């Protein structure tokens, strides 16, 4: 199979997966006892005329299949996911206000943890059985076993509350007036530091262990023995030869984690009151804002599937053998 055919096949298959996800996101809440919108339309504090208006505006007076067709039409042709109960604004608009903050936090933490994890994992594998390997492995296992909310609270308590080195909440200083964009950017990075460190320490542990364990099988291969026999430095053998065949599966894990990290940042964003999609999801669950919650699921699914598809396409481009499967 050529690369072009392989790419088209992956894109089409992911679109069908996304269509199924969107359909489930629409149907499942309506199968809940009482329906997802029962608390709103059956609220005795809402006047009858308002209740009827709500039923009509959300299309709840129509059969389920009509609602489903209307939902698909509005979403795929108009990008309309409905109105948020809490914000009384289009769901897409509410999500787009929070999405840039999540992208900033998630992408920066994932890239940093990915880079550091690969380097530490490769170094740990090269020093297998030595003190350095033991220190790295035990350290990342400690962070791997920590709940992210607990680590975030400790960092917030120590460096935010007691030492006062970092802010306790938010993505920037509310009400501040900035003299330049650089000043605003520095303030954003200042607020980003603690949630970023929390996610990096948690995510880096997984990349380190995965890289180390995968690389332990590679460094015993014949081409590594040959490279060492040629007199190459250990650094060049490890990072120039042994690391290369390890990268494709690690990149796949990176893409998967990048997609799921948007939802996984929920705890960190909640602990630090960071105004991202994770925090928005928590508020949507707490206030039973189902249109907003379902809209977030749709965006996270789209982001995750896109990341996985891009990784698989890159994987197939790097290693032509993958396209034969």
Backbone bond lengths (Angstrom), bond angles and torsions (degrees), N, CA, C in turn:
res aa  C-N    CA-C-N  psi(-1)  N-CA   C-N-CA  omega(-1)  CA-C   N-CA-C  phi
1 X - - - 1.465 - - 1.533 109.22 -
2 X 1.349 116.19 130.22 1.450 120.38 178.27 1.516 111.35 -70.92
3 X 1.342 115.09 164.59 1.462 118.96 -177.94 1.526 111.83 -65.03
4 X 1.325 117.78 -37.50 1.459 121.03 -179.56 1.522 111.03 -64.07
5 X 1.340 116.50 -45.62 1.465 120.13 178.37 1.529 110.88 -64.05
6 X 1.314 116.08 -39.44 1.468 120.93 178.26 1.531 110.59 -61.32
7 X 1.334 117.01 -43.99 1.458 121.54 -179.45 1.526 111.46 -65.11
8 X 1.335 116.57 -44.71 1.470 120.46 179.95 1.526 110.61 -63.20
9 X 1.330 116.71 -40.59 1.460 121.16 179.53 1.528 110.93 -61.46
10 X 1.335 116.77 -43.18 1.456 120.71 -179.70 1.521 111.28 -65.92
11 X 1.320 117.58 -42.43 1.467 120.98 -178.84 1.518 110.95 -64.53
12 X 1.337 117.02 -44.12 1.465 120.56 -179.32 1.528 110.68 -65.14
13 X 1.332 116.90 -43.67 1.464 119.61 -179.61 1.523 111.05 -63.74
14 X 1.346 117.93 -38.15 1.470 120.33 179.09 1.523 111.22 -69.36
15 X 1.334 117.29 -32.01 1.464 119.47 177.40 1.521 110.54 -64.67
16 X 1.334 117.20 -41.35 1.461 120.13 178.61 1.534 110.70 -65.90
17 X 1.327 116.71 -38.34 1.468 119.88 176.11 1.526 110.10 -62.10
18 X 1.330 116.17 -43.54 1.462 120.38 179.25 1.523 110.97 -63.82
19 X 1.327 117.18 -38.95 1.471 120.78 177.84 1.528 110.73 -61.60
20 X 1.328 116.71 -41.21 1.466 120.75 178.43 1.527 110.23 -65.57
21 X 1.328 116.81 -41.84 1.469 120.74 179.56 1.525 110.23 -61.94
22 X 1.329 116.71 -46.43 1.466 121.03 -179.96 1.529 110.48 -61.35
23 X 1.322 116.92 -40.23 1.467 120.80 179.06 1.526 111.14 -64.33
24 X 1.330 116.54 -44.31 1.465 119.94 178.37 1.523 111.50 -64.48
25 X 1.326 115.91 -38.79 1.462 120.64 178.73 1.528 110.44 -61.08
26 X 1.320 116.49 -34.32 1.467 119.67 178.71 1.528 112.38 -77.55
27 X 1.335 116.63 -44.39 1.466 120.62 -169.59 1.532 112.81 -79.22
28 X 1.329 118.35 -45.22 1.465 121.19 -172.36 1.526 114.17 -56.49
29 X 1.346 120.08 -45.99 1.475 118.06 179.16 1.513 113.55 -61.96
30 X 1.329 116.89 -28.56 1.462 119.83 -179.42 1.524 112.34 -79.07
31 X 1.344 116.37 -8.66 1.459 120.64 176.15 1.523 111.79 -95.32
32 X 1.346 116.41 -2.88 1.462 120.09 178.22 1.520 110.05 -66.79
33 X 1.339 117.29 151.29 1.470 119.61 177.19 1.525 110.93 -57.28
34 X 1.329 115.35 121.15 1.448 120.14 -179.12 1.512 113.89 86.27
35 X 1.346 116.78 -14.47 1.455 119.91 -179.61 1.520 111.49 86.44
36 X 1.304 115.30 152.87 1.458 120.37 -177.00 1.524 112.61 -66.87
37 X 1.335 117.27 -23.01 1.453 120.38 -174.83 1.527 112.35 -104.92
38 X 1.336 116.38 11.33 1.458 120.11 -175.98 1.519 112.32 -61.79
39 X 1.342 116.32 -40.39 1.462 118.51 -175.91 1.528 111.14 -63.50
40 X 1.342 116.64 -25.88 1.454 120.33 -178.23 1.522 112.03 -85.77
41 X 1.314 116.19 -48.98 1.460 118.94 -173.78 1.528 112.40 -83.82
42 X 1.356 117.23 -14.90 1.462 119.96 178.50 1.527 111.98 -105.55
43 X 1.304 116.84 9.85 1.454 121.35 179.17 1.532 109.39 -68.20
44 X 1.342 117.99 120.24 1.471 119.58 -177.88 1.520 112.73 -65.66
45 X 1.332 117.74 -17.46 1.461 120.22 179.79 1.525 112.64 -80.36
46 X 1.335 116.35 -8.98 1.459 120.39 178.92 1.523 109.14 -91.64
47 X 1.326 118.85 127.06 1.468 121.40 178.87 1.522 111.43 -59.37
48 X 1.338 117.79 149.71 1.473 121.31 -177.92 1.525 113.30 -56.51
49 X 1.343 117.06 -41.06 1.467 118.84 -178.69 1.536 110.87 -66.49
50 X 1.329 116.16 -35.80 1.468 119.73 177.16 1.518 110.54 -68.07
51 X 1.345 115.37 -38.05 1.462 120.31 179.44 1.528 110.14 -62.85
52 X 1.320 116.38 -43.56 1.456 119.71 179.06 1.524 111.48 -64.42
53 X 1.321 115.84 -37.61 1.456 119.76 178.85 1.527 111.15 -65.78
54 X 1.336 116.27 -38.38 1.460 120.78 178.17 1.522 111.12 -65.61
55 X 1.336 116.06 -42.95 1.466 120.21 179.33 1.523 110.82 -59.80
56 X 1.336 116.51 -43.17 1.460 120.17 -179.35 1.530 111.45 -70.76
57 X 1.342 116.22 -40.92 1.463 118.99 -176.58 1.522 112.06 -65.57
58 X 1.343 116.82 -32.41 1.458 120.40 178.22 1.523 112.13 -92.58
59 X 1.334 117.51 1.15 1.452 120.95 177.85 1.512 114.15 70.73
60 X 1.348 117.18 20.55 1.461 120.28 -176.44 1.523 113.05 -77.01
61 X 1.341 116.79 -5.73 1.464 120.14 176.85 1.528 111.20 -87.28
62 X 1.328 117.26 -1.51 1.449 122.16 -179.63 1.528 110.45 -99.91
63 X 1.350 117.50 156.00 1.470 120.10 174.94 1.524 110.93 -58.91
64 X 1.338 116.05 158.98 1.451 121.15 -175.06 1.527 111.83 -59.82
65 X 1.349 117.36 -41.08 1.462 118.46 -177.67 1.526 111.65 -67.51
66 X 1.339 117.56 -31.92 1.462 120.79 176.84 1.536 109.74 -69.06
67 X 1.338 115.76 -42.05 1.460 120.19 176.74 1.534 110.31 -60.22
68 X 1.324 115.42 -40.82 1.464 120.59 -177.91 1.526 110.83 -65.06
69 X 1.321 117.12 -46.62 1.471 121.34 179.39 1.527 110.37 -62.37
70 X 1.335 115.63 -42.42 1.464 119.43 179.03 1.527 111.28 -63.87
71 X 1.342 115.88 -39.38 1.463 120.55 178.82 1.521 110.76 -62.91
72 X 1.352 117.26 -46.94 1.464 120.66 179.23 1.527 111.23 -61.53
73 X 1.331 115.80 -40.67 1.462 119.83 179.37 1.521 111.07 -63.42
74 X 1.326 116.43 -47.42 1.466 120.44 -177.79 1.528 111.80 -66.76
75 X 1.341 116.29 -37.27 1.463 118.71 -176.19 1.521 111.99 -76.81
76 X 1.341 117.65 -52.70 1.457 120.16 -173.19 1.522 112.97 -76.64
77 X 1.322 118.41 -26.60 1.456 120.57 -178.51 1.523 112.72 -99.78
78 X 1.344 116.70 -29.36 1.464 119.93 -176.40 1.526 113.22 -117.64
79 X 1.346 116.92 -12.24 1.461 119.46 -175.73 1.512 112.81 69.11
80 X 1.326 116.68 24.81 1.474 122.28 -176.00 1.525 109.69 -95.99
81 X 1.319 116.66 122.45 1.466 122.22 178.58 1.523 112.08 -111.33
82 X 1.311 116.91 12.28 1.457 120.13 177.42 1.525 112.56 99.06
83 X 1.339 114.14 -169.37 1.459 122.46 -176.84 1.521 109.84 -112.13
84 X 1.319 116.34 134.96 1.463 121.15 177.11 1.522 110.38 -70.77
85 X 1.333 117.00 132.50 1.460 120.97 178.37 1.531 111.32 -63.55
86 X 1.320 115.78 -39.76 1.458 119.96 -173.46 1.526 112.45 -80.71
87 X 1.331 116.21 -46.80 1.460 119.98 -174.74 1.528 113.08 -89.73
88 X 1.340 116.44 -13.49 1.462 121.99 -179.45 1.529 111.25 53.29
89 X 1.333 113.58 38.69 1.464 121.35 176.51 1.523 108.31 -133.79
90 X 1.330 118.93 162.66 1.468 119.83 176.43 1.523 111.22 -55.96
91 X 1.331 115.67 138.02 1.464 121.18 -178.43 1.525 111.11 -57.31
92 X 1.322 116.65 -42.86 1.465 120.49 -179.75 1.520 111.30 -58.70
93 X 1.317 116.71 -40.31 1.472 120.75 179.99 1.521 110.99 -65.80
94 X 1.327 117.23 -42.11 1.461 120.98 179.66 1.525 110.71 -64.24
95 X 1.336 116.20 -43.76 1.473 120.03 -179.02 1.522 110.94 -66.59
96 X 1.314 117.44 -41.03 1.465 120.51 -177.73 1.520 111.97 -65.71
97 X 1.332 117.75 -24.49 1.460 120.20 176.01 1.524 111.31 -71.71
98 X 1.331 116.72 -31.86 1.466 120.59 -177.89 1.521 112.77 -95.03
99 X 1.335 117.83 -23.39 1.459 121.61 -173.22 1.531 114.16 -60.20
100 X 1.343 120.13 -42.67 1.474 118.51 -179.91 1.520 113.79 -57.95
101 X 1.336 117.82 -35.64 1.462 120.35 179.62 1.523 111.03 -68.22
102 X 1.335 116.62 -39.71 1.468 119.79 177.81 1.518 111.19 -67.59
103 X 1.335 116.59 -40.72 1.462 119.69 178.92 1.524 110.05 -62.16
104 X 1.330 117.14 -42.13 1.462 120.84 178.39 1.519 110.96 -60.52
105 X 1.328 116.84 -47.03 1.464 120.96 -177.94 1.521 111.70 -69.34
106 X 1.326 116.59 -47.49 1.465 120.93 -173.71 1.527 111.63 -69.96
107 X 1.325 117.29 -48.22 1.462 119.22 -177.24 1.527 111.70 -65.68
108 X 1.330 116.74 -42.91 1.472 119.24 -179.82 1.526 110.98 -65.17
109 X 1.332 117.25 -43.74 1.471 119.76 -179.63 1.523 111.28 -67.41
110 X 1.319 117.43 -38.54 1.467 120.70 -178.93 1.524 111.23 -69.37
111 X 1.321 117.55 -42.87 1.468 120.51 179.92 1.531 110.63 -65.07
112 X 1.340 116.51 -44.66 1.466 119.75 179.98 1.523 111.07 -64.77
113 X 1.329 116.98 -46.68 1.468 119.98 -179.09 1.523 110.92 -67.04
114 X 1.330 117.93 -34.62 1.462 122.10 177.90 1.533 110.72 -64.12
115 X 1.329 116.00 -47.92 1.476 120.48 -179.08 1.522 111.02 -64.81
116 X 1.317 116.51 -48.70 1.466 120.37 -178.83 1.527 110.91 -66.06
117 X 1.328 116.99 -37.95 1.459 121.01 -178.88 1.521 112.03 -65.03
118 X 1.339 116.53 -41.82 1.466 120.50 178.58 1.531 110.71 -63.77
119 X 1.331 116.20 -47.54 1.462 120.18 -178.17 1.525 111.38 -63.90
120 X 1.332 117.05 -44.64 1.468 120.13 179.71 1.528 111.17 -67.90
121 X 1.348 116.29 -40.13 1.457 119.92 -179.73 1.515 111.96 -64.67
122 X 1.338 116.18 -42.28 1.467 120.28 178.19 1.527 110.84 -64.93
123 X 1.328 115.99 -42.82 1.466 119.79 179.84 1.525 110.78 -65.61
124 X 1.331 116.63 -39.94 1.459 120.83 179.66 1.527 111.03 -64.79
125 X 1.343 116.77 -40.51 1.466 120.22 178.59 1.521 111.17 -65.61
126 X 1.339 115.70 -38.76 1.464 119.41 179.17 1.527 111.64 -66.87
127 X 1.335 116.98 -28.26 1.471 122.20 -179.44 1.525 111.17 -103.60
128 X 1.306 117.02 30.39 1.469 121.59 -175.95 1.534 111.69 -53.35
129 X 1.347 114.71 129.73 1.456 121.03 177.64 1.509 114.52 83.86
130 X 1.339 117.35 -3.16 1.455 120.15 -179.19 1.530 110.27 -98.64
131 X 1.330 115.67 178.67 1.465 120.99 -177.39 1.528 110.92 -63.30
132 X 1.329 116.87 -42.64 1.462 120.76 -178.97 1.527 111.25 -60.39
133 X 1.326 116.83 -42.70 1.459 121.82 177.77 1.525 110.82 -61.60
134 X 1.317 116.38 -43.14 1.459 120.77 -179.32 1.529 111.20 -64.82
135 X 1.333 116.57 -42.91 1.469 120.32 -179.61 1.525 110.83 -64.27
136 X 1.331 117.03 -46.92 1.467 120.62 -178.60 1.520 110.74 -64.26
137 X 1.330 117.29 -47.54 1.468 121.28 -177.20 1.528 111.28 -62.48
138 X 1.320 117.12 -46.89 1.464 120.43 -179.17 1.529 111.88 -66.34
139 X 1.331 115.97 -37.62 1.468 119.45 -179.76 1.518 111.39 -65.01
140 X 1.334 116.19 -47.94 1.471 118.17 -178.54 1.526 111.20 -69.23
141 X 1.323 118.02 -29.25 1.460 120.29 176.08 1.526 111.19 -65.79
142 X 1.333 115.96 -34.99 1.467 119.74 176.78 1.522 110.16 -62.70
143 X 1.339 117.05 -48.64 1.460 120.21 179.34 1.526 111.84 -68.45
144 X 1.329 115.89 -32.69 1.465 120.28 179.08 1.522 111.27 -63.83
145 X 1.325 116.47 -34.70 1.464 120.66 -177.02 1.522 113.12 -86.53
146 X 1.330 117.68 -8.13 1.469 121.03 -178.68 1.526 111.03 -79.99
147 X 1.327 118.23 133.42 1.468 119.64 169.05 1.524 109.25 -65.24
148 X 1.314 116.79 137.35 1.467 120.06 -176.31 1.523 112.11 -62.53
149 X 1.348 117.15 -34.51 1.460 118.57 -179.61 1.528 110.99 -67.89
150 X 1.353 116.28 -35.09 1.465 119.94 179.50 1.523 110.77 -68.01
151 X 1.340 116.48 -45.22 1.455 120.31 178.21 1.523 110.70 -62.85
152 X 1.328 116.62 -42.01 1.460 120.06 178.11 1.517 112.45 -62.20
153 X 1.328 116.37 -42.38 1.467 119.97 178.81 1.524 111.77 -64.26
154 X 1.341 116.99 -39.51 1.473 120.49 178.52 1.526 110.27 -63.59
155 X 1.332 117.16 -46.82 1.462 120.52 178.72 1.524 111.06 -62.60
156 X 1.324 115.93 -40.81 1.463 120.37 -179.95 1.524 111.15 -65.69
157 X 1.330 115.82 -41.56 1.462 120.80 -178.55 1.533 111.66 -67.67
158 X 1.340 115.65 -45.91 1.469 119.99 -175.05 1.526 111.45 -75.75
159 X 1.339 116.29 -55.86 1.461 120.16 -171.80 1.532 113.64 -88.38
160 X 1.330 115.82 -19.19 1.456 118.35 179.23 1.517 113.65 -97.75
161 X 1.353 115.82 -46.37 1.464 119.75 -174.55 1.528 112.78 -88.74
162 X 1.340 116.84 -55.81 1.465 119.94 -175.70 1.533 113.00 -74.46
163 X 1.325 117.48 -50.06 1.457 120.12 -178.25 1.527 112.85 -84.73
164 X 1.328 115.93 -25.81 1.462 119.58 178.33 1.517 114.33 68.29
165 X 1.328 117.35 24.46 1.458 120.71 -177.98 1.531 112.28 -78.63
166 X 1.329 116.63 -28.26 1.457 120.76 -175.65 1.530 109.80 -132.52
167 X 1.343 117.38 155.79 1.477 120.92 179.76 1.524 111.59 -67.57
168 X 1.315 115.17 158.34 1.463 120.92 -176.29 1.526 112.81 -89.84
169 X 1.307 118.24 -18.22 1.463 119.46 -175.74 1.532 110.00 -160.54
170 X 1.333 114.09 167.44 1.458 121.08 172.37 1.514 114.45 84.67
171 X 1.348 114.61 171.76 1.468 121.93 178.61 1.516 111.67 -105.30
172 X 1.342 117.13 -11.91 1.455 123.17 177.13 1.519 107.50 -163.60
173 X 1.310 117.42 171.73 1.465 121.61 -178.80 1.524 109.09 -79.79
174 X 1.318 115.56 111.08 1.458 119.99 -177.27 1.528 111.00 -66.33
175 X 1.337 115.21 132.84 1.456 120.84 179.11 1.509 114.46 83.65
176 X 1.332 117.44 -1.40 1.469 120.38 -178.78 1.520 110.47 -75.79
177 X 1.306 116.02 148.18 1.460 122.71 175.55 1.521 108.53 -110.20
178 X 1.326 115.98 124.96 1.456 121.38 -174.62 1.526 109.85 -104.31
179 X 1.315 115.16 137.79 1.467 120.21 179.64 1.520 112.47 -81.79
180 X 1.332 116.81 -18.85 1.465 120.69 -179.61 1.518 109.47 -156.32
181 X 1.329 115.19 166.48 1.461 119.99 177.95 1.520 110.99 -66.35
182 X 1.315 117.27 -34.40 1.467 121.00 179.38 1.529 110.22 -61.56
183 X 1.319 116.95 -40.91 1.462 120.78 178.74 1.524 110.85 -63.86
184 X 1.342 116.16 -41.13 1.466 120.89 176.73 1.520 111.06 -64.32
185 X 1.336 117.04 -42.23 1.460 121.59 179.97 1.528 111.10 -63.65
186 X 1.317 117.48 -41.84 1.461 121.05 178.51 1.525 111.27 -63.63
187 X 1.331 116.55 -36.98 1.464 120.15 178.31 1.523 110.47 -67.46
188 X 1.342 117.33 -39.94 1.466 121.62 177.37 1.530 110.61 -62.93
189 X 1.327 116.94 -45.15 1.469 120.87 178.69 1.524 111.19 -65.52
190 X 1.318 116.90 -34.11 1.464 122.37 177.62 1.527 110.51 -62.31
191 X 1.327 116.90 -44.36 1.469 121.09 178.03 1.523 111.82 -73.33
192 X 1.334 116.70 -25.15 1.464 121.06 -177.39 1.527 112.51 -77.15
193 X 1.321 118.02 -19.18 1.465 122.01 -167.91 1.524 113.69 -57.23
194 X 1.316 118.46 -54.81 1.469 120.59 -174.79 1.530 113.00 -66.29
195 X 1.348 119.96 -48.61 1.479 117.41 175.63 1.517 112.89 -61.94
196 X 1.342 117.43 -32.52 1.462 120.78 178.06 1.524 110.57 -65.94
197 X 1.341 117.39 -46.40 1.462 121.06 179.06 1.527 110.48 -60.86
198 X 1.315 116.93 -40.54 1.467 120.88 179.58 1.524 111.41 -58.91
199 X 1.337 116.74 -50.45 1.462 120.06 -178.30 1.522 111.95 -69.60
200 X 1.332 117.68 -36.43 1.463 120.58 179.71 1.519 110.70 -63.42
201 X 1.312 118.36 -46.36 1.462 121.44 -178.70 1.528 111.62 -63.50
202 X 1.333 116.67 -38.04 1.469 120.26 -179.88 1.523 110.87 -71.90
203 X 1.347 117.36 -46.24 1.462 121.26 -175.54 1.523 112.25 -75.09
204 X 1.334 116.60 -35.45 1.459 120.77 -177.05 1.518 111.46 -60.60
205 X 1.313 117.21 -34.60 1.463 121.15 -179.14 1.522 111.16 -59.09
206 X 1.332 117.15 -43.51 1.462 120.45 -179.94 1.518 112.37 -64.86
207 X 1.336 117.61 -44.37 1.464 120.85 178.78 1.527 111.17 -63.87
208 X 1.327 116.86 -39.67 1.462 120.34 -179.08 1.523 111.29 -62.95
209 X 1.328 115.93 -48.97 1.461 119.83 -178.27 1.522 111.61 -66.60
210 X 1.339 116.98 -40.21 1.464 120.68 -179.51 1.529 110.43 -65.23
211 X 1.336 116.32 -45.07 1.468 120.09 179.17 1.521 110.87 -63.70
212 X 1.330 117.45 -44.29 1.463 121.47 -178.92 1.523 111.10 -60.81
213 X 1.335 116.39 -49.62 1.464 119.69 -176.63 1.525 112.06 -66.83
214 X 1.327 116.96 -36.40 1.461 120.07 177.96 1.519 111.20 -69.70
215 X 1.316 116.03 -37.91 1.454 120.66 -176.20 1.523 112.36 -75.08
216 X 1.322 117.98 -24.35 1.462 120.37 178.31 1.525 111.15 -61.13
217 X 1.330 116.76 -31.62 1.466 120.26 177.59 1.530 111.44 -75.64
218 X 1.345 115.88 -28.97 1.467 119.95 -175.04 1.526 111.49 -78.58
219 X 1.337 116.85 -39.47 1.471 119.49 -172.87 1.530 112.94 -69.27
220 X 1.327 117.66 -6.98 1.467 120.24 175.62 1.521 112.37 -98.01
221 X 1.344 116.77 -0.57 1.464 120.75 -178.77 1.542 110.58 -70.52
222 X 1.327 114.96 160.35 1.463 120.96 -176.52 1.527 112.98 -62.95
223 X 1.357 117.47 -36.80 1.458 118.79 -176.30 1.533 111.20 -69.22
224 X 1.339 117.09 -25.68 1.467 119.90 175.59 1.526 109.87 -73.70
225 X 1.337 115.53 -41.29 1.467 119.67 176.57 1.524 110.50 -60.87
226 X 1.337 115.98 -40.56 1.463 120.68 179.07 1.524 111.08 -65.65
227 X 1.329 116.98 -41.17 1.461 121.12 179.40 1.525 110.82 -61.54
228 X 1.316 116.05 -40.83 1.467 119.49 178.61 1.523 110.83 -69.32
229 X 1.324 116.01 -36.00 1.464 119.97 179.87 1.523 111.67 -66.31
230 X 1.326 116.99 -25.42 1.457 121.03 178.55 1.528 111.96 -76.36
231 X 1.325 116.20 -7.78 1.462 119.66 178.64 1.508 114.52 90.43
232 X 1.345 117.64 14.58 1.458 120.16 178.17 1.522 110.18 -67.80
233 X 1.324 115.86 150.38 1.464 119.94 178.57 1.524 109.95 -66.39
234 X 1.333 115.32 153.07 1.464 119.83 -179.06 1.524 111.28 -60.88
235 X 1.329 116.47 -35.96 1.461 120.21 178.96 1.527 111.13 -63.00
236 X 1.335 116.59 -42.46 1.466 120.03 179.92 1.524 110.89 -70.22
237 X 1.320 116.75 -34.96 1.466 119.95 177.99 1.516 110.65 -64.73
238 X 1.339 115.80 -44.68 1.470 120.45 -175.89 1.519 111.27 -71.75
239 X 1.346 116.68 -55.20 1.463 120.41 -172.57 1.532 113.41 -88.23
240 X 1.332 117.02 -19.30 1.461 119.09 -179.80 1.512 114.62 -97.11
241 X 1.354 117.30 -26.35 1.455 120.78 -176.74 1.528 112.75 -119.28
242 X 1.320 117.40 -53.10 1.469 120.45 -174.21 1.519 112.47 -70.77
243 X 1.320 117.27 -32.44 1.469 120.23 -175.59 1.520 112.66 -74.88
244 X 1.335 116.66 -27.88 1.464 119.91 -174.02 1.536 113.61 -59.86
245 X 1.338 120.91 -48.60 1.470 119.00 179.01 1.518 113.67 -71.87
246 X 1.316 117.52 -10.66 1.468 120.86 179.15 1.524 111.03 -83.67
247 X 1.337 117.50 -24.79 1.461 121.54 -171.95 1.534 114.95 -62.45
248 X 1.370 120.42 -44.13 1.467 118.64 -177.52 1.526 114.84 -54.24
249 X 1.341 120.74 -51.60 1.468 118.08 178.35 1.523 113.30 -65.66
250 X 1.338 117.20 -31.96 1.462 119.89 178.07 1.527 110.03 -68.21
251 X 1.335 117.14 -38.12 1.466 120.74 177.71 1.524 110.69 -63.70
252 X 1.329 116.97 -38.47 1.464 120.43 177.10 1.524 110.60 -62.15
253 X 1.316 116.87 -44.78 1.464 120.89 176.95 1.524 110.32 -62.08
254 X 1.333 116.64 -39.12 1.462 121.65 177.93 1.521 111.10 -59.53
255 X 1.327 117.41 -46.78 1.466 121.23 -178.67 1.523 111.09 -64.40
256 X 1.330 117.13 -42.00 1.460 120.79 178.97 1.523 110.19 -63.45
257 X 1.322 116.79 -45.36 1.461 120.96 179.96 1.519 111.44 -65.34
258 X 1.331 116.71 -35.45 1.455 120.29 179.10 1.523 110.91 -61.50
259 X 1.341 116.45 -40.65 1.457 119.42 178.29 1.505 112.86 -69.12
260 X 1.332 116.83 -48.07 1.451 120.72 -176.99 1.525 112.55 -73.37
261 X 1.325 117.81 -18.65 1.460 120.09 -177.94 1.517 112.39 -67.75
262 X 1.337 117.95 -23.03 1.461 120.17 177.16 1.517 109.88 -60.95
263 X 1.332 116.56 -43.49 1.461 119.66 174.99 1.507 112.27 -78.98
264 X 1.350 115.97 -32.74 1.456 119.56 -178.50 1.510 113.48 -69.07
265 X 1.340 117.29 -18.45 1.469 120.96 178.40 1.518 111.79 -77.09
266 X 1.333 117.26 -0.51 1.461 120.78 -177.83 1.518 111.80 -53.68
267 X 1.343 116.81 -47.64 1.463 120.47 -175.47 1.517 110.76 -66.82
268 X 1.338 116.61 -46.01 1.465 119.84 -179.62 1.525 110.84 -62.78
269 X 1.328 117.30 -42.52 1.456 120.20 -179.94 1.517 111.50 -67.43
270 X 1.330 116.82 -32.64 1.460 120.17 177.90 1.528 111.12 -70.83
271 X 1.340 116.72 -44.38 1.469 121.04 -179.44 1.522 110.66 -60.99
272 X 1.332 116.87 -42.55 1.469 120.70 -175.58 1.527 112.44 -97.30
273 X 1.340 117.44 8.67 1.468 121.95 -178.97 1.533 110.69 50.50
274 X 1.320 114.69 43.01 1.463 121.33 -179.19 1.527 108.38 -86.62
275 X 1.332 119.11 127.74 1.474 121.68 -169.72 1.521 114.50 -79.23
276 X 1.335 118.02 54.66 1.452 121.42 179.85 1.516 111.91 -102.61
277 X 1.323 115.81 -170.28 1.463 121.69 -178.69 1.526 110.71 -67.62
278 X 1.336 117.59 -34.60 1.456 120.25 177.95 1.507 111.89 -60.80
279 X 1.313 116.47 -46.57 1.465 121.62 176.34 1.517 110.45 -62.62
280 X 1.317 116.61 -39.60 1.464 121.67 179.26 1.524 110.56 -64.05
281 X 1.333 116.96 -38.74 1.458 120.96 177.73 1.525 111.11 -63.58
282 X 1.319 116.46 -42.89 1.467 120.69 177.60 1.526 110.84 -59.35
283 X 1.320 117.19 -44.79 1.458 120.93 179.84 1.527 111.24 -66.41
284 X 1.345 116.80 -36.30 1.463 120.42 179.26 1.525 111.19 -65.45
285 X 1.344 116.85 -39.74 1.467 120.46 177.17 1.520 110.26 -67.45
286 X 1.324 116.70 -43.60 1.465 121.97 -176.48 1.528 111.47 -64.23
287 X 1.343 117.41 -35.71 1.468 121.70 -177.30 1.526 112.84 -100.88
288 X 1.347 116.63 6.00 1.478 121.63 -179.31 1.525 111.97 56.64
289 X 1.325 115.78 39.36 1.462 121.25 177.77 1.525 107.75 -86.44
290 X 1.343 116.51 82.30 1.459 121.09 -173.34 1.525 113.93 -65.76
291 X 1.323 120.15 -41.78 1.472 117.73 177.77 1.527 112.30 -58.64
292 X 1.322 117.07 -40.71 1.465 120.54 179.08 1.523 110.58 -68.57
293 X 1.328 117.25 -42.08 1.460 121.26 -179.98 1.525 111.28 -62.38
294 X 1.322 116.61 -44.50 1.458 120.46 -179.98 1.528 111.00 -68.03
295 X 1.318 116.42 -36.03 1.453 119.67 176.48 1.521 111.83 -63.21
296 X 1.329 117.08 -39.23 1.466 121.30 177.50 1.522 110.08 -64.10
297 X 1.340 116.86 -42.49 1.469 120.23 177.82 1.529 111.01 -59.65
298 X 1.318 116.72 -40.71 1.462 120.79 179.82 1.524 110.45 -63.41
299 X 1.327 116.79 -45.25 1.468 120.65 -179.36 1.525 110.94 -66.04
300 X 1.322 117.15 -42.14 1.467 119.85 179.33 1.525 110.20 -64.22
301 X 1.326 117.14 -41.53 1.464 120.74 178.34 1.518 111.11 -61.99
302 X 1.336 116.53 -44.15 1.470 120.42 179.41 1.521 110.65 -62.85
303 X 1.326 116.69 -42.89 1.463 120.88 -179.30 1.527 110.62 -65.96
304 X 1.332 116.88 -42.60 1.463 121.41 -179.05 1.525 111.42 -65.61
305 X 1.318 117.03 -47.35 1.462 120.84 -179.09 1.532 111.12 -65.04
306 X 1.328 116.57 -37.10 1.467 119.59 177.84 1.527 110.59 -64.41
307 X 1.329 116.15 -44.49 1.468 120.05 -179.96 1.524 111.20 -62.57
308 X 1.335 117.11 -43.39 1.463 120.87 179.76 1.526 110.99 -65.25
309 X 1.336 116.29 -41.58 1.466 120.26 -179.97 1.520 111.45 -63.69
310 X 1.330 116.89 -44.63 1.464 120.69 178.14 1.524 110.18 -60.89
311 X 1.336 116.79 -41.39 1.475 120.04 179.16 1.514 111.54 -63.63
312 X 1.338 116.79 -42.68 1.466 119.72 -179.75 1.528 111.52 -67.32
313 X 1.338 116.72 -36.70 1.462 119.84 177.49 1.530 110.30 -65.81
314 X 1.315 117.08 -43.66 1.468 120.61 176.92 1.524 110.82 -63.97
315 X 1.328 114.86 -39.35 1.464 120.12 178.61 1.530 110.58 -60.85
316 X 1.335 116.26 -44.74 1.461 121.10 178.79 1.511 112.83 -67.64
317 X 1.332 116.69 -29.92 1.465 120.84 177.19 1.527 110.98 -73.05
318 X 1.353 115.88 -39.30 1.464 120.20 179.87 1.521 110.97 -70.87
319 X 1.333 116.51 -43.63 1.466 121.34 -174.98 1.534 108.91 -122.01
320 X 1.335 118.79 98.96 1.473 121.86 -178.15 1.526 113.62 -58.83
321 X 1.331 118.02 -21.64 1.458 120.32 179.96 1.524 112.48 -62.58
322 X 1.342 116.58 -26.74 1.464 121.35 -178.94 1.527 111.03 -64.56
323 X 1.317 117.14 -31.92 1.473 120.04 -176.46 1.520 112.73 -70.25
324 X 1.313 117.97 -15.55 1.470 120.74 -177.97 1.513 112.09 -78.46
325 X 1.354 116.06 -16.24 1.464 119.15 -176.30 1.500 112.38 -77.45
